[in-house]
Amino acid sequence: MSRYLNRIFDISSKYLGQEFSTSEISELRNLSNHLVDCDIDHTVKEFSRIYIEFVKRKYQSSRKKSQIDRFVDSPSKSVKGIWGDCLNVFQSMQSESIDLLVTSPPYYNAREYSTWKDLDAYLEDMSKIIQESYRVLDNHKAFVFNVGDITGNDNRHTSSTWGARRIPLGAYFIKIFEDVGYRFVDDFIWDKGQVESQRHKNGNTPYPFYQYPLNCYEHILVFFKHRLDQTRYPCPVCGCLKVNGNAYSGVGIKSWECKNLECFERSKANRGKRFSLRSLMMENMKTNQIESDFVAKWRRDIVPINPVIKINCKGDNILGHTAPFPPDVPNFAIRMYSGKGDVVVDPFAGSFTTPIEAVKLERQGIGIELNRDMFRESITSNIHKHELGLQETSWQTKTKSKSPAYLEKCTLP
């Protein structure tokens, strides 16, 4: 039996002392001791996993784990629902505890349940939520944000009908995300298909400045979080921390190069393995293979997807929600930017399409929704159609103390 773990700690002792206290090193050793008689490959892989989790817990330790964290952390094959304001929920969660965020926000004054006095108030509320989302999203992970440009009155100058204009929500949100610290990656255009409406056609006035297009697309914006982490990480080949800082592989992505001359992989020029925390994360994702036809569908950044049909021939809303997005959107995000077992959260869950798709794809699917009285019945019906259960809890902030209050928890079969 190999005792390679001892060798890792011997070579890494100097560097462990630069990262951790004596008690923390002892704790890390205790967490790894079961590897002492394992083969080298398994020891390196498991020690790297333990080390990364150890660093993450240390980073999270500035916040005490809350009851909402325990609700999120508990493994479940059911959809999880949190009733409450997503800003309050995020503020109560540990840092970097979510693996993927997918959502479509309430559009500015587009529905009776999403109204603001003006566009500035709307964007300010959205900014606060996006700012807090950056803290709770794990490092080097993604936020996929579906939003459409709308026509309406921004109420900045007048509330009269002549104040109506095209409002480029996609552009505004890109600016908000980047100001918060996210890195803009992609803008997939969701092509909704042929325009059938006759509005804005102005057939009797076929002259310049009279013609306006109808909106037949939405944005699927992809952002990455790259918080600069200067923590030294072990070489994925030999598991040792005898590594030096290397050139950055991207903004906020610290790279390392192994300097252990005993490492099992060195170049012809005797250079060690080069890696980053992000590359380690991506390597671990290789157990989650994406089907080739699915990759081909999303190879172009203009993707045709039929809108959700929610009104039947009798004029009834069969989904119980006025603005559901098709499962193709979260399905794309979940497959492309998460792995099995990951925590996937939709902060504006609506009809819970995202957490439903997450659970179907063997992730932890969590939806946060403010309008419990309005949507709970339709949401539970939608979940049961997919033969899934629902675990739910309510969460709010006390008015006086501003501290979170855990209200209730129940499970539906």
Salt bridges, closest charged atoms under 4 A:
GLU19 OE2 - ARG232 NE 3.91
GLU24 OE1 - LYS58 NZ 3.54
ASP37 OD1 - ARG3 NH1 2.95
GLU46 OE1 - ARG49 NH2 2.84
ASP73 OD2 - LYS65 NZ 3.00
GLU96 OE2 - LYS225 NZ 2.94
GLU96 OE2 - ARG227 NE 2.66
ASP99 OD1 - LYS141 NZ 2.92
ASP120 OD1 - ARG156 NH2 2.82
GLU124 OE2 - LYS128 NZ 3.95
GLU132 OE2 - ARG135 NE 2.72
ASP138 OD2 - LYS56 NZ 3.21
ASP138 OD2 - LYS141 NZ 3.67
ASP149 OD2 - HIS219 NE2 3.17
ASP154 OD2 - ARG165 NE 2.85
ASP179 OD2 - LYS175 NZ 2.75
ASP187 OD2 - HIS219 ND1 3.00
GLU218 OE2 - LYS192 NZ 2.56
GLU257 OE2 - LYS259 NZ 3.48
GLU257 OE1 - ARG271 NH2 2.55
GLU257 OE1 - ARG274 NE 3.56
GLU262 OE2 - ARG7 NH2 2.52
GLU265 OE2 - LYS273 NZ 3.96
GLU283 OE1 - LYS286 NZ 3.13
GLU291 OE1 - ARG335 NH1 3.04
ASP328 OD2 - LYS297 NZ 3.14
GLU357 OE2 - LYS360 NZ 3.16
GLU362 OE2 - LYS340 NZ 3.50
GLU392 OE2 - ARG376 NH2 2.50
GLU408 OE2 - ARG372 NH1 3.09
